Amino acid sequence: MSEDCLFCKIIDKEIPADIVYEDDQMIAFKDINPKSPVHLLFIPKKHIANLNDVSDEDASLIGRILVKIKDLAGESDVAEKGYRVVINCNQDAGQEVFHIHVHLLGGRKFEWPPG
């Protein structure tokens, strides 16, 4: 855990979040500034700054996160019509919190390119 990381503080329950799922390796919660009717963030409990820092040993953890995204997309009733999964890596891509996180967005029609 990183002492100054916002998401590590959410994991440690120092900062409240609207948690929709948690297990021993990850946590998922509602985004406080949603960009769609369904906007969840999935983060590993292991502090990894961004996608560039993912290692081979993290492969199963990232895979588990994707499976849980699929599950919660179904529970949120967005799986049938479609949803978007986003990982921003570094500032130019829009990453604001440097703890890897995956966005699940759904409940509206998305355009391409995303912008």
Z-matrix of the N, CA and C atoms (Angstrom, degrees):
N
C 1 1.444
C 2 1.528 1 109.85
N 3 1.293 2 114.20 1 146.33
C 4 1.451 3 120.86 2 177.59
C 5 1.527 4 108.30 3 -104.69
N 6 1.311 5 117.14 4 128.45
C 7 1.458 6 121.86 5 -173.90
C 8 1.526 7 113.93 6 -62.26
N 9 1.331 8 118.18 7 -31.34
C 10 1.463 9 120.55 8 -176.28
C 11 1.532 10 112.91 9 -101.83
N 12 1.322 11 117.69 10 11.07
C 13 1.458 12 122.21 11 -176.98
C 14 1.529 13 110.50 12 -89.03
N 15 1.326 14 116.15 13 123.73
C 16 1.462 15 122.43 14 178.62
C 17 1.529 16 111.66 15 -55.47
N 18 1.335 17 117.39 16 -46.29
C 19 1.456 18 120.20 17 -177.38
C 20 1.527 19 112.17 18 -69.96
N 21 1.323 20 118.01 19 -34.49
C 22 1.468 21 120.14 20 174.84
C 23 1.530 22 109.85 21 -62.61
N 24 1.331 23 117.04 22 -36.26
C 25 1.468 24 120.67 23 177.91
C 26 1.528 25 111.07 24 -68.70
N 27 1.326 26 117.45 25 -34.03
C 28 1.467 27 120.33 26 174.74
C 29 1.525 28 109.73 27 -67.02
N 30 1.331 29 117.04 28 -44.06
C 31 1.468 30 121.39 29 177.79
C 32 1.521 31 110.74 30 -58.35
N 33 1.342 32 116.69 31 -41.70
C 34 1.467 33 121.97 32 -179.52
C 35 1.528 34 113.21 33 -80.11
N 36 1.348 35 116.86 34 0.80
C 37 1.470 36 123.61 35 179.51
C 38 1.532 37 112.49 36 65.83
N 39 1.332 38 116.88 37 23.98
C 40 1.461 39 121.09 38 174.38
C 41 1.526 40 110.61 39 -80.42
N 42 1.324 41 116.50 40 -25.14
C 43 1.460 42 123.50 41 177.93
C 44 1.531 43 106.34 42 -124.57
N 45 1.340 44 117.30 43 131.86
C 46 1.462 45 118.73 44 -179.33
C 47 1.525 46 112.84 45 -71.96
N 48 1.313 47 115.47 46 151.77
C 49 1.463 48 122.94 47 175.49
C 50 1.518 49 107.47 48 -150.24
N 51 1.328 50 115.79 49 155.29
C 52 1.459 51 121.32 50 176.92
C 53 1.531 52 107.49 51 -86.56
N 54 1.320 53 115.75 52 84.47
C 55 1.467 54 123.55 53 -173.27
C 56 1.528 55 109.69 54 -76.72
N 57 1.335 56 115.17 55 129.70
C 58 1.463 57 120.71 56 178.28
C 59 1.526 58 112.08 57 -108.64
N 60 1.337 59 116.80 58 -15.49
C 61 1.464 60 120.70 59 178.48
C 62 1.524 61 108.60 60 -160.64
N 63 1.328 62 115.41 61 143.44
C 64 1.466 63 120.31 62 174.68
C 65 1.512 64 109.08 63 -154.94
N 66 1.331 65 115.31 64 138.92
C 67 1.457 66 121.35 65 169.94
C 68 1.520 67 107.29 66 -139.53
N 69 1.315 68 117.35 67 -165.96
C 70 1.460 69 119.87 68 -175.35
C 71 1.531 70 113.22 69 -72.83
N 72 1.339 71 118.99 70 -14.16
C 73 1.464 72 121.14 71 -176.50
C 74 1.520 73 115.05 72 -116.07
N 75 1.341 74 117.70 73 -17.38
C 76 1.465 75 119.12 74 -175.64
C 77 1.520 76 110.92 75 -150.26
N 78 1.321 77 113.66 76 167.40
C 79 1.449 78 121.82 77 176.01
C 80 1.526 79 107.47 78 -141.93
N 81 1.328 80 116.62 79 145.54
C 82 1.469 81 121.66 80 176.90
C 83 1.518 82 107.80 81 -130.91
N 84 1.321 83 115.49 82 137.91
C 85 1.458 84 120.20 83 -178.47
C 86 1.519 85 110.45 84 -149.08
N 87 1.330 86 115.54 85 162.65
C 88 1.455 87 121.23 86 179.56
C 89 1.523 88 110.04 87 -73.44
N 90 1.326 89 116.00 88 136.10
C 91 1.462 90 121.53 89 177.29
C 92 1.524 91 108.82 90 -67.36
N 93 1.329 92 117.02 91 137.71
C 94 1.470 93 119.98 92 -178.95
C 95 1.526 94 112.45 93 -77.78
N 96 1.334 95 117.26 94 -12.18
C 97 1.461 96 122.34 95 177.87
C 98 1.531 97 107.86 96 -130.65
N 99 1.340 98 117.00 97 68.55
C 100 1.465 99 120.14 98 -171.19
C 101 1.521 100 113.83 99 -64.19
N 102 1.334 101 115.18 100 141.80
C 103 1.460 102 123.24 101 177.98
C 104 1.524 103 111.76 102 -103.58
N 105 1.323 104 116.94 103 1.35
C 106 1.461 105 122.79 104 177.42
C 107 1.527 106 107.15 105 -159.12
N 108 1.339 107 117.18 106 165.81
C 109 1.465 108 119.30 107 179.58
C 110 1.529 109 113.71 108 -54.98
N 111 1.309 110 117.46 109 -37.31
C 112 1.467 111 122.05 110 171.65
C 113 1.523 112 106.67 111 -110.91
N 114 1.323 113 116.93 112 118.08
C 115 1.467 114 121.48 113 177.04
C 116 1.521 115 107.14 114 -144.87
N 117 1.331 116 114.52 115 99.76
C 118 1.453 117 121.98 116 -179.77
C 119 1.520 118 109.96 117 -112.32
N 120 1.317 119 116.04 118 148.85
C 121 1.463 120 122.58 119 174.34
C 122 1.520 121 108.27 120 -112.46
N 123 1.318 122 116.12 121 134.52
C 124 1.455 123 123.85 122 177.85
C 125 1.518 124 107.68 123 -116.15
N 126 1.320 125 116.94 124 123.68
C 127 1.459 126 120.05 125 -179.21
C 128 1.524 127 110.18 126 -131.60
N 129 1.328 128 115.77 127 142.45
C 130 1.463 129 118.56 128 173.56
C 131 1.525 130 108.94 129 -75.65
N 132 1.315 131 116.27 130 150.32
C 133 1.464 132 119.34 131 176.13
C 134 1.529 133 110.97 132 -73.56
N 135 1.303 134 115.94 133 -21.46
C 136 1.468 135 120.39 134 173.76
C 137 1.531 136 107.46 135 -75.99
N 138 1.319 137 117.15 136 129.78
C 139 1.465 138 119.68 137 179.57
C 140 1.535 139 109.25 138 -75.30
N 141 1.316 140 115.13 139 115.11
C 142 1.462 141 123.59 140 173.65
C 143 1.526 142 104.13 141 -128.30
N 144 1.313 143 117.77 142 122.45
C 145 1.468 144 120.50 143 -171.88
C 146 1.524 145 113.11 144 -62.85
N 147 1.316 146 117.87 145 -46.55
C 148 1.466 147 120.53 146 -179.69
C 149 1.526 148 109.95 147 -160.73
N 150 1.313 149 115.68 148 -179.10
C 151 1.460 150 120.69 149 -176.26
C 152 1.530 151 112.17 150 -61.02
N 153 1.326 152 117.54 151 -30.58
C 154 1.462 153 120.44 152 177.59
C 155 1.525 154 112.66 153 -63.38
N 156 1.321 155 117.41 154 -20.59
C 157 1.461 156 122.00 155 -177.67
C 158 1.526 157 113.68 156 -97.64
N 159 1.327 158 117.81 157 1.98
C 160 1.461 159 120.55 158 177.39
C 161 1.527 160 108.89 159 -71.17
N 162 1.322 161 115.75 160 133.59
C 163 1.470 162 120.70 161 -179.93
C 164 1.519 163 110.16 162 -111.67
N 165 1.320 164 115.38 163 173.07
C 166 1.464 165 120.33 164 176.98
C 167 1.528 166 111.39 165 -56.83
N 168 1.326 167 117.03 166 -35.62
C 169 1.469 168 119.67 167 -179.48
C 170 1.530 169 112.49 168 -69.29
N 171 1.328 170 117.88 169 -14.97
C 172 1.463 171 122.27 170 178.82
C 173 1.531 172 113.03 171 -91.38
N 174 1.331 173 117.65 172 -2.79
C 175 1.462 174 121.14 173 -173.71
C 176 1.527 175 112.50 174 -58.68
N 177 1.318 176 117.83 175 -44.51
C 178 1.466 177 119.04 176 -178.71
C 179 1.529 178 110.95 177 -68.83
N 180 1.307 179 118.29 178 -34.48
C 181 1.465 180 122.28 179 177.16
C 182 1.529 181 110.60 180 -63.60
N 183 1.313 182 117.46 181 -46.66
C 184 1.468 183 121.26 182 179.05
C 185 1.532 184 109.50 183 -64.66
N 186 1.317 185 117.28 184 -39.47
C 187 1.460 186 120.87 185 176.53
C 188 1.518 187 112.05 186 -62.71
N 189 1.325 188 117.64 187 -41.58
C 190 1.473 189 121.14 188 177.55
C 191 1.516 190 110.96 189 -61.97
N 192 1.334 191 116.51 190 -38.87
C 193 1.464 192 120.17 191 178.36
C 194 1.523 193 110.07 192 -62.42
N 195 1.331 194 117.18 193 -43.58
C 196 1.468 195 119.95 194 179.97
C 197 1.526 196 111.69 195 -64.45
N 198 1.312 197 117.46 196 -38.45
C 199 1.463 198 120.05 197 177.65
C 200 1.529 199 109.84 198 -64.78
N 201 1.315 200 117.72 199 -41.71
C 202 1.464 201 120.66 200 179.43
C 203 1.527 202 110.62 201 -67.17
N 204 1.328 203 118.27 202 -34.50
C 205 1.464 204 121.22 203 174.99
C 206 1.526 205 109.23 204 -59.90
N 207 1.320 206 116.74 205 -46.29
C 208 1.464 207 120.98 206 178.32
C 209 1.516 208 110.44 207 -58.62
N 210 1.319 209 117.23 208 -44.48
C 211 1.466 210 121.57 209 -179.64
C 212 1.531 211 111.23 210 -61.96
N 213 1.320 212 117.06 211 -47.64
C 214 1.464 213 119.90 212 -177.62
C 215 1.520 214 112.16 213 -73.26
N 216 1.323 215 118.00 214 -26.84
C 217 1.470 216 119.78 215 172.79
C 218 1.528 217 109.10 216 -62.50
N 219 1.316 218 116.72 217 -40.58
C 220 1.464 219 120.82 218 176.50
C 221 1.514 220 112.05 219 -65.25
N 222 1.320 221 117.10 220 -44.82
C 223 1.463 222 121.30 221 179.09
C 224 1.526 223 111.95 222 -65.60
N 225 1.336 224 117.07 223 -27.18
C 226 1.470 225 122.13 224 -179.37
C 227 1.521 226 112.29 225 -89.49
N 228 1.323 227 116.93 226 3.66
C 229 1.472 228 122.78 227 178.95
C 230 1.524 229 113.77 228 61.52
N 231 1.330 230 117.90 229 33.09
C 232 1.470 231 120.58 230 175.51
C 233 1.527 232 111.75 231 -113.25
N 234 1.314 233 118.15 232 -9.10
C 235 1.464 234 120.85 233 -175.51
C 236 1.524 235 112.31 234 -62.94
N 237 1.307 236 117.25 235 -41.07
C 238 1.467 237 121.73 236 -176.55
C 239 1.524 238 111.50 237 -63.36
N 240 1.320 239 117.81 238 -50.39
C 241 1.467 240 121.42 239 -176.42
C 242 1.524 241 111.80 240 -80.38
N 243 1.313 242 117.21 241 -29.73
C 244 1.453 243 121.03 242 178.40
C 245 1.518 244 112.95 243 126.55
N 246 1.316 245 113.82 244 154.94
C 247 1.455 246 121.02 245 179.48
C 248 1.524 247 108.62 246 -150.84
N 249 1.313 248 115.54 247 165.90
C 250 1.462 249 121.34 248 -179.84
C 251 1.524 250 108.70 249 -117.72
N 252 1.327 251 115.63 250 141.09
C 253 1.454 252 123.67 251 176.58
C 254 1.526 253 106.90 252 -118.41
N 255 1.336 254 116.49 253 126.50
C 256 1.466 255 120.55 254 -173.46
C 257 1.523 256 110.06 255 -131.61
N 258 1.332 257 115.06 256 135.33
C 259 1.462 258 122.01 257 168.61
C 260 1.529 259 105.99 258 -124.89
N 261 1.317 260 117.01 259 115.20
C 262 1.462 261 121.32 260 175.13
C 263 1.526 262 108.13 261 -89.83
N 264 1.328 263 116.42 262 136.62
C 265 1.461 264 120.68 263 -179.03
C 266 1.527 265 109.91 264 -124.20
N 267 1.300 266 115.25 265 106.70
C 268 1.467 267 125.63 266 178.63
C 269 1.526 268 112.52 267 78.14
N 270 1.318 269 114.85 268 173.29
C 271 1.464 270 121.66 269 -168.41
C 272 1.520 271 114.47 270 -61.81
N 273 1.319 272 119.05 271 -44.14
C 274 1.463 273 120.30 272 -177.56
C 275 1.528 274 112.31 273 -63.57
N 276 1.321 275 117.34 274 -21.63
C 277 1.464 276 121.35 275 178.08
C 278 1.529 277 111.78 276 -91.79
N 279 1.319 278 117.14 277 -5.03
C 280 1.456 279 120.97 278 177.70
C 281 1.520 280 115.34 279 101.08
N 282 1.328 281 118.33 280 8.77
C 283 1.465 282 119.68 281 178.09
C 284 1.521 283 108.98 282 -70.38
N 285 1.327 284 115.66 283 124.24
C 286 1.462 285 121.26 284 -179.40
C 287 1.522 286 112.16 285 -107.82
N 288 1.331 287 117.37 286 -34.16
C 289 1.460 288 121.82 287 177.84
C 290 1.523 289 106.63 288 -109.45
N 291 1.316 290 115.91 289 123.27
C 292 1.457 291 120.28 290 -174.95
C 293 1.531 292 111.96 291 -90.85
N 294 1.320 293 112.35 292 63.94
C 295 1.462 294 126.09 293 170.04
C 296 1.523 295 101.82 294 -143.28
N 297 1.323 296 117.02 295 116.79
C 298 1.468 297 119.69 296 -173.30
C 299 1.529 298 110.21 297 -50.05
N 300 1.306 299 115.19 298 135.82
C 301 1.465 300 121.14 299 178.45
C 302 1.520 301 108.87 300 -149.70
N 303 1.316 302 114.26 301 149.95
C 304 1.455 303 121.26 302 -177.35
C 305 1.526 304 107.58 303 -118.18
N 306 1.325 305 115.66 304 127.93
C 307 1.456 306 121.86 305 178.78
C 308 1.526 307 109.51 306 -90.77
N 309 1.325 308 116.46 307 134.36
C 310 1.460 309 123.35 308 167.48
C 311 1.523 310 106.11 309 -109.31
N 312 1.330 311 115.98 310 117.17
C 313 1.464 312 121.83 311 -179.09
C 314 1.515 313 108.84 312 -120.38
N 315 1.315 314 116.62 313 134.76
C 316 1.457 315 119.76 314 179.05
C 317 1.512 316 111.75 315 -166.06
N 318 1.311 317 114.61 316 176.20
C 319 1.453 318 120.48 317 177.64
C 320 1.515 319 114.33 318 94.26
N 321 1.318 320 116.61 319 6.31
C 322 1.459 321 121.87 320 174.72
C 323 1.519 322 108.81 321 -153.95
N 324 1.315 323 116.79 322 166.19
C 325 1.471 324 121.54 323 177.79
C 326 1.524 325 108.70 324 -80.15
N 327 1.330 326 116.53 325 135.18
C 328 1.454 327 122.33 326 178.93
C 329 1.529 328 109.68 327 -105.18
N 330 1.281 329 115.92 328 152.53
C 331 1.465 330 122.95 329 178.13
C 332 1.526 331 109.31 330 -102.23
N 333 1.331 332 114.27 331 163.07
C 334 1.478 333 120.23 332 175.42
C 335 1.518 334 107.87 333 -136.28
N 336 1.308 335 119.12 334 134.50
C 337 1.466 336 126.98 335 1.49
C 338 1.521 337 111.37 336 -73.79
N 339 1.345 338 115.31 337 159.32
C 340 1.460 339 119.30 338 -173.40
C 341 1.524 340 114.66 339 -69.04
N 342 1.322 341 119.33 340 -23.42
C 343 1.462 342 118.87 341 176.42
C 344 1.431 343 116.13 342 111.65
